[in-house]
Amino acid sequence: MTSASLPRRLRCAICLRAQSACICQWVTPVAHRVEVLILQHPLEVANAKGSARLLHLSLPHSRMLTGEVFSEQVLLGAPLEPQGATQTVVLGAKHNILLYPDSPEDRALNLPAPPALAPELLSDPSRLRLIVLDGTWRKSRKMLYLNPPLQQLPRLSLQDMPASNYRIRKAHRADQLSTLEATCAALMQLERCVEPFQPLLRAFDGFVEQQLGYRGGSS
């Protein structure tokens, strides 16, 4: 039998994974006020360990795009309507904030210092849009370098975070979080509310256990 004649694995139309590995049971809709734009590196698309798709499906006011370089209109443009039948642009500018650490490595790349995050921007979470880079540390840093509009944004840098439960991917430090964990932590901070995001974090634990089960529970 040739490779061309092999049956294709059936895929879930929602989570885009093989039906045998569907993660839709972990999708947990969250009522959130801050809009989220997830920029996914192309190498993350087929990564079964990635959490960005689960995050996107659980956040009604989110959009996920794949690529390394994006237009300024996409990065800084008008917000979108919540997920649904239409994805039309609506009126009303958002204050964009990049979820990214203020790293000394930026200076090694000759990146400009990001502007300070003005406290007045945080007064109304519904006027905020959080931009999240989904990729390894090396890939996300490259995305920042290739997209000057992102370099001009104020940053939200998470501090003193607990150890991640993301046991299915290797981390260089215990406090390095998955895209889903980091985004939930950022939304908790921006919306000054913790409880709405707890069900999604518990669902994420189930997602991690599911992935560990595929490899016999090894870490």
C-alpha distance (Angstrom), angle and dihedral (degrees) to the residues before:
residue distance angle dihedral
M1 . . .
T2 3.79 . .
S3 3.78 123.6 .
A4 3.80 89.0 -111.7
S5 3.82 90.9 59.5
L6 3.82 95.9 48.2
P7 3.82 112.8 111.2
R8 3.78 114.1 -105.8
R9 3.78 118.6 -119.9
L10 3.78 111.2 -106.6
R11 3.78 111.9 -115.0
C12 3.77 131.5 -152.7
A13 3.79 109.3 -112.5
I14 3.82 91.2 -143.8
C15 3.80 107.9 44.6
L16 3.85 92.4 22.9
R17 3.79 92.6 -134.7
A18 3.77 129.1 121.9
Q19 3.79 108.1 -76.2
S20 3.79 89.4 -120.3
A21 3.82 88.3 59.3
C22 3.82 98.6 36.6
I23 3.82 113.9 153.7
C24 3.79 97.9 -167.5
Q25 3.80 90.8 110.6
W26 3.81 87.3 69.3
V27 3.81 96.2 51.3
T28 3.81 104.8 118.2
P29 3.83 115.6 -178.6
V30 3.79 112.2 -137.1
A31 3.79 127.7 -159.9
H32 3.79 102.5 -130.5
R33 3.79 134.8 161.5
V34 3.80 103.0 -159.0
E35 3.79 113.1 82.4
V36 3.82 114.5 -128.7
L37 3.81 128.1 -149.5
I38 3.81 112.8 -168.8
L39 3.80 115.2 -161.0
Q40 3.78 107.1 -163.6
H41 3.77 123.1 -161.0
P42 3.84 110.6 -126.7
L43 3.81 92.1 -119.1
E44 3.81 89.7 61.8
V45 3.80 95.4 58.9
A46 3.80 96.5 83.4
N47 3.80 95.9 32.5
A48 3.80 107.2 117.6
K49 3.80 90.2 -160.4
G50 3.80 93.4 59.2
S51 3.80 118.5 114.4
A52 3.82 100.3 -165.3
R53 3.80 96.4 92.0
L54 3.80 91.9 51.7
L55 3.80 88.7 48.1
H56 3.80 92.9 50.1
L57 3.81 93.6 48.1
S58 3.80 89.9 50.6
L59 3.82 97.1 49.0
P60 3.84 111.6 69.8
H61 3.81 91.8 -166.9
S62 3.79 95.6 54.7
R63 3.77 139.5 101.3
M64 3.81 128.1 -164.5
L65 3.80 123.8 -156.0
T66 3.80 129.0 179.1
G67 3.80 125.2 -141.0
E68 3.79 145.5 77.0
V69 3.80 100.2 -112.1
F70 3.81 124.7 39.7
S71 3.77 133.7 -176.1
E72 3.79 119.7 -104.7
Q73 3.81 88.8 -117.9
V74 3.80 90.5 58.6
L75 3.79 93.7 44.9
L76 3.78 99.7 43.6
G77 3.80 104.4 16.1
A78 3.78 133.2 114.4
P79 3.80 120.0 -56.5
L80 3.78 125.0 -100.1
E81 3.75 130.9 -123.0
P82 3.82 116.3 -102.2
Q83 3.79 117.1 -80.5
G84 3.78 112.5 -72.2
A85 3.76 142.8 99.0
T86 3.80 93.0 -36.4
Q87 3.79 133.0 39.8
T88 3.78 99.7 -167.1
V89 3.77 124.5 156.0
V90 3.79 114.1 -104.6
L91 3.77 129.8 -159.0
G92 3.76 121.6 -97.6
A93 3.79 128.8 80.2
K94 3.77 120.9 -118.0
H95 3.78 129.8 -147.2
N96 3.80 104.2 -119.2
I97 3.79 120.2 -142.2
L98 3.80 124.3 -177.7
L99 3.79 117.6 -139.4
Y100 3.78 98.4 -140.2
P101 3.81 136.1 118.2
D102 3.79 119.2 -105.9
S103 3.78 93.9 -117.6
P104 3.83 130.1 -173.2
E105 3.81 85.9 -137.0
D106 3.81 87.8 73.1
R107 3.78 89.3 70.0
A108 3.81 90.3 52.4
L109 3.82 86.7 58.8
N110 3.82 90.8 47.6
L111 3.79 91.0 -117.2
P112 3.80 116.7 161.2
A113 3.78 118.1 -108.2
P114 3.81 109.1 -96.4
P115 3.80 117.9 -114.4
A116 3.78 117.3 -100.9
L117 3.77 117.8 -94.4
A118 3.81 102.5 -110.3
P119 3.82 112.4 -138.2
E120 3.81 91.7 -136.1
L121 3.81 89.7 64.2
L122 3.79 88.9 65.2
S123 3.79 96.8 56.0
D124 3.82 94.6 91.4
P125 3.83 115.3 34.2
S126 3.81 91.3 -169.3
R127 3.82 88.6 67.4
L128 3.80 93.1 55.5
R129 3.78 131.7 93.0
L130 3.79 118.4 -165.7
I131 3.81 115.0 -152.2
V132 3.80 113.7 -153.8
L133 3.82 126.9 -168.3
D134 3.80 112.4 -146.2
G135 3.78 111.4 -157.8
T136 3.77 143.3 77.5
W137 3.78 116.4 -57.9
R138 3.81 90.3 -100.1
K139 3.81 93.8 48.2
S140 3.80 95.2 45.0
R141 3.80 90.4 50.3
K142 3.81 88.7 52.5
M143 3.82 90.0 50.8
L144 3.78 89.6 52.7
Y145 3.81 90.7 49.7
L146 3.82 93.2 49.3
N147 3.81 94.9 48.6
P148 3.83 111.4 60.1
P149 3.86 93.0 -176.6
L150 3.80 88.3 64.7
Q151 3.79 90.3 53.2
Q152 3.80 89.5 59.6
L153 3.80 95.0 57.3
P154 3.80 127.0 98.1
R155 3.76 110.8 -110.1
L156 3.75 135.6 -133.0
S157 3.79 109.0 -147.8
L158 3.80 117.2 -171.1
Q159 3.78 114.8 -132.3
D160 3.82 134.2 -163.9
M161 3.78 94.2 3.8
P162 3.82 121.0 175.4
A163 3.78 120.6 -113.8
S164 3.77 114.7 -70.7
N165 3.80 122.8 -110.9
Y166 3.80 89.1 -147.5
R167 3.80 94.1 118.1
I168 3.80 95.2 157.9
R169 3.80 96.0 71.3
K170 3.76 130.9 51.5
A171 3.80 116.5 -110.8
H172 3.79 128.6 -167.6
R173 3.82 91.7 -142.8
A174 3.80 132.9 26.6
D175 3.80 91.8 -121.3
Q176 3.81 95.0 55.6
L177 3.78 106.3 114.2
S178 3.77 136.8 -156.6
T179 3.79 117.9 -106.5
L180 3.80 89.7 -102.9
E181 3.80 95.0 48.8
A182 3.80 93.7 45.5
T183 3.80 93.2 48.0
C184 3.80 92.6 48.6
A185 3.81 90.1 49.9
A186 3.80 90.5 49.9
L187 3.80 92.6 48.4
M188 3.79 90.8 49.0
Q189 3.79 88.8 54.2
L190 3.80 96.3 44.7
E191 3.80 95.2 44.0
R192 3.82 93.0 37.9
C193 3.77 89.9 -134.2
V194 3.80 129.3 108.5
E195 3.80 108.7 177.1
P196 3.86 100.1 70.4
F197 3.81 90.9 61.2
Q198 3.81 98.3 47.7
P199 3.84 95.6 84.7
L200 3.81 90.1 54.1
L201 3.79 91.8 49.7
R202 3.80 89.7 50.4
A203 3.80 89.4 49.6
F204 3.81 88.1 50.7
D205 3.80 88.6 57.5
G206 3.81 87.7 55.7
F207 3.80 90.2 49.5
V208 3.81 90.2 52.5
E209 3.81 91.4 49.7
Q210 3.80 89.8 50.3
Q211 3.80 91.6 53.7
L212 3.80 92.0 46.4
G213 3.78 89.0 52.2
Y214 3.79 90.7 60.5
R215 3.78 90.3 63.6
G216 3.78 98.4 40.9
G217 3.78 96.4 -94.4
S218 3.81 95.3 -66.5
S219 3.81 116.5 147.0
